[in-house]
Amino acid sequence: MSRWPELAAHLADVNEVTEGSRVSIFITSASVVDAAEAFVREVYRRGGLPQVQLTDETYDRYALDFASDAILGEPGPMELASMNWADVHVSFRGMVVPPDTIDERRLSLQRAGKGAVSTARWQNTRWTLVRVPSPEWAELINVSFDGLMAEFFASTLAEWTAHKRSLEALCRQLDTTSIVRIQDADTDLTLTCTGRTWVPFAGDANLPDGEIATAPLEDGVDGSIRFAGTFWFGGARITDLQLEFERGVVTDARAREGYEFVSRILDTPGARTVGELGIGTNPAMTTLTGDLLLDEKILGTAHIALGRSYPQCGGLNESTIHWDIVKDLRGSGSLFADDVALIKNGEVQPVLRRDYDGG
């Protein structure tokens, strides 16, 4: 039996869809039509007005092939208008396999335009992004699609109320933290979080979900961090990314693949500053997929986001970029909040293991 109606009801609940709600819905690939259809039915059932746009990533690739630089950098006017019209926005983002080759310079221009739409979403709507696995992506990373979907539903249809309470308790503990340190054989990064607020993410803004996050001080990140392996951002393939920080700013970046794209993203105002420090708390999502929206939730990982910070954490960076990059610490890495080990030598410590009942 399909579980999309369960997810649709959850999305309507967390975004407070009621009589008269104006609901913008984006579909990024044909693979998510069933999920979107269930949500449209649920919105109408509750008396809301859903409006669906096909923002297919295939069309984005045509733009990369043929559009001028000026057009690439423009935010989609209908997408932007929907964010200014809607009370609620839900985006069903299918996992589309990127092309083998891509013009990284032009892709960075396109990402800047999309960042303006993202900023309007943050500012104007209650919203959720749903990242949906596809058979093509499972084949790309050589895992079972059925297994990946089982992880997806276990990571989206959880007992979020209880998990959020547990995460709130953890966040209260971490609110007194001054320094977070991420360490591994190839990494030693310190992030000053004094006076900043930790917040839980439990089933509302992103699905799959399950993380806690804060905004480090804008001048409070120092050291180096390496993101081993291959991952994708906006269609760009990036392998073995290394970032160096001094007083909160990326001073050097290297990558075995994707360096040109990385360097152009870093040229975006505010993108050299860390806007978010996040820690995954979801034990139901275990497969490292190379897709950042999923991988950042995995228990045993930490992530930083370059660019825009969460204002509720006290962050001040208003960049159009918000780029999450995931560090898997499950092999040998460690994560410390002051002197408290959250992950030590690859082992998640009891303080980080929270109540969770996956669907």
Salt bridges, closest charged atoms under 4 A:
GLU6 OE2 - ARG3 NE 3.05
ASP13 OD1 - ARG46 NH1 2.77
GLU37 OE2 - ARG41 NH1 3.24
GLU42 OE2 - ARG45 NH2 2.68
GLU42 OE2 - ARG46 NE 2.72
GLU57 OE2 - ARG131 NH1 3.94
ASP60 OD2 - LYS114 NZ 3.21
ASP69 OD2 - ARG105 NH1 2.83
ASP69 OD1 - ARG106 NH1 3.03
ASP87 OD1 - ARG22 NH2 3.42
ASP184 OD2 - LYS327 NZ 3.98
ASP186 OD2 - ARG226 NH1 3.44
ASP186 OD1 - LYS327 NZ 2.94
ASP188 OD2 - ARG181 NH2 2.71
GLU211 OE1 - HIS303 NE2 3.04
GLU218 OE1 - ARG196 NH2 2.80
ASP219 OD2 - ARG247 NH2 3.73
ASP240 OD2 - ARG226 NH2 3.42
ASP240 OD2 - ARG256 NE 3.01
GLU244 OE2 - ARG254 NH2 3.32
ASP252 OD2 - ARG254 NH1 2.20
GLU257 OE1 - ARG237 NE 3.11
GLU260 OE2 - ARG264 NE 3.39
ASP267 OD1 - ARG272 NH2 3.98
GLU276 OE2 - HIS303 NE2 3.02
GLU276 OE1 - HIS322 NE2 3.00
ASP291 OD2 - ARG131 NE 2.78
GLU296 OE2 - LYS297 NZ 2.86
GLU296 OE1 - HIS303 NE2 3.33
ASP324 OD1 - HIS322 NE2 3.53
ASP328 OD1 - ARG330 NE 2.93
